[in-house]
Amino acid sequence: MHKKKYDPLLRVAAVKRLVAAGCPMPFETGQEQRPDLLIEVSRPQLTIAYDMRAGTEYVFGVRITNESYASLVLQRFRCRLPWSANVLFPGDPRIYMPEREYYRLESGRKFRCEDVLNHRVRENGRLEPGDSFEGLLVAYTMFDRISPEYLHGDTAIARLWGIDQYSRKHRAELEIFIDRNATMRSVCYRPRKHGLVEARAASEIQYSLDFLQGSKPDAGANANNLN
């Protein structure tokens, strides 16, 4: 009788399906405790890391939900990438310039303040049980670029933390798309032009053919070919 080889990954996948179906399972089977503050990608088409010549710009399209039974207040965000990067989250531009309507990154990308979650912290970051924020988190690094191991069109896993009023870190692992359009070398195709040397070579070939055929080449025609 053939004995099937044990695969722990299949077991973990089966446990996750049972949990999703509402079956309670012990933690030792690989079930991870659901965080009180759930951060998940809601707009994957906007979740992009833009490689720039003097750093990187990040956009996360996320939804942040309070899964606990108590009120939680976001204090700040933190992010870690698979490469060395000191990720900075810009603050609300309206603090110093109330007339400002956009967050603006160094590349010139602009995001309407009402679409951005960066300022949803401290007094603006309260979430009651079951409530959620949905929008964009924008960030950047200065001089820290994407690792060359990641090509244009690849995806990477970013670890994002939301920290609450009790200094608890609620972690999420988010897939982010790599965009290198700003730093990719453009390819320019130019039509080939025939120069004087190529024209002379073509004329000599025609002269040889005429000679082999027993006809005398026209000197005027050859002169025109050289011009």
N, C-alpha and C positions, 0 to 999 in steps of 0.2 A: 504493500500500500504506500503510495507516494504521499509524503508529508509536506504540506505547503510551508514555505519559508516564512517566518514571522517578519512582518514589515511594520516598524513602529510608526512610520509616517501615515500608513493607512489607518492605523488605530486612532491616531490623533484626529485625522480627517473624519472618521466615523463618530468620534466623540463630539466634534464640533457640529456635525449634522444633527445629532441627538439634542444638543444644547439649543440649537436653533429651533428645533421642533418643540422645545419647552420641557424636555426631560432633564431633571436635576442630576448632576454627575459630581462625584468627588473630585477635589482639586488635583489629587495625585495622578489622575488620568491624563493630565495635560491641559485641562480647562484653565483659562486665564480669567482672573477676576475682572469683571467689567468695571472700568473706571467711573468714578462719580461724575467726572467731567469728560464727556465723550467728544473727541475731535475727529472728524472724518471728512474726506474729500467729497464735496457736493458738486463741484464743477471741474472735472478732470481736464477739460479742454483749455482751462485757464491756469492750471497748476503747472508752471513752467519756470525753469532756471535759465536765465538769459546770460550767456557768456559775453563779457565785455572786455575791452583791452586793459582796463584799469580796475577790474573787479567783476562782480557778478550781481545781477538783480534777480530777486525771487518774488514770485506771485503764487499764493496758495488760495484756491477757491474752496472754502471749508464751511462746515456747519459745526457749531459748538453747542452741545446740549447738556443741561444739568440732569443727570440720571439719578441723583440722590434724593433723599427726603427732606433736605434742608436747603436753605438759601446759600448760594455760593457767590463769591465776588472775585472775578478775575483781577489779578494784580499785574501780571506781566507775561510775556511770551519768551520762550527760548527755543533755539533751533540748532540741530547738529547735522552735518552732512558727512558722507563717506570720505570726504577730503578735508584738509585743514581749512577752516573758514570761521572767521569771527563775524557772525551774522548779527546785523543791527536792524531793529525795527523803528522806523521813523515815527515821531510823535505827531500829534494833531497839529497841522499847520495853522489852524485858526486860533491857537493860543496867543500867538504873537501878531498874526495878521487876520483879524476876524473876517475880512472880505474874501479871503482865500476860499475857493470852492473845491480845490483839488489837492490830492497828494501828488507830488511830482518827484520822479527819480532822476538820477543824473543823465540818463539816456534821453530824457524828454518825455518818457511815458507818464501819462497823467491818469489818475483815478479819482472819480468823484468821492467826496468825503462820506456821503451817505452809503456808498458801496464798500467802504473799507472798515475793517474791524480793529485796526491798530489802536484806536482811541477808546475801544470798549474795555477799559480797565479802570480799577479803583471805583470812583463814584459812578462811572458809566458802565461798569462791568458786572452789575448784579444780575444774577440769574435765579429765578425761583424754580422750584422743582418742576421738571418737564418743559421749562422754557428753553429757547435756543436763540443764538445769533447765527446769521448766515451772511456771508460776504467774502471779501478778499483780505488776506493778510499780505502786506507788501514789506519786503526787506531787501537788504543789500549788503555787500561786503566791499571793503576798500582794499584793492590789490590782491585779494584772495580769489583766484580764478578756479574754474571747474577743472578737476583732474583730467589730464590728457587721455586717461584710460576710458573716459566716457565720450563717445562720438556723438555727432549731431543726430538726433532722432532716438538716442538711447533713453532709458529711464533709470532713475536712481531712487533709493529710499531715503527720505528725510525724516529725522526724528524731531517731532514738534512737541513742546511742553506748554501747557497752560498752568500757571501757578496761582492757587487760590489764596484767600485771606489767612489760611492756617499754614501757609508756606508748603502746602502739599503740591507735588508735581504730578500732573496728569499727562501721561505720555501717549503719543499716537505716532504710528509709522505710516507715512504718506508717500505715495509714488509720485515722482515729479519728472516731467519731460525735459530733456536737454535741448536747448536751442543755441546753436553756434552761428546763426546767420550773420551776426555783426562782426564775427572774427574769421569767417571762412574766406579763403582767397578766391576771388572771382575768376572765372575762366573766360577769356575773350577769344573768340574765333575770328580770324581775319582772312579775307579772301586772298588767295595766292596771286601774286603779280609777277609777270614775266619781265625780267630785266634785259639789259643789252646783251649780256653773255648768253642768256637762254635764246634770245632772238638770233644771235650769230650762229649758235649751234644748230638751230632749226634750219637756218639758211644753208649751212654746210651740208646737212643731211639731204636737203632738196637738191643741191648741186650734184652730190654724188649719185642720187637716183637718176637725174637727168643725164649724167655722163654714162651711166651703165645702160641707159635706154638709147644711147647714141644721139641724143639731142643736145644742142648747145644751149646752155642756160642764158637767159636774158640778163645782161648786166644791170639794166635799169630796174628789173624786178628785184634782183638781189640787193641793190642799193636801197630800195624801198623797204625791204625786210629788215635791213639794219637800222633804219630810222625809227 
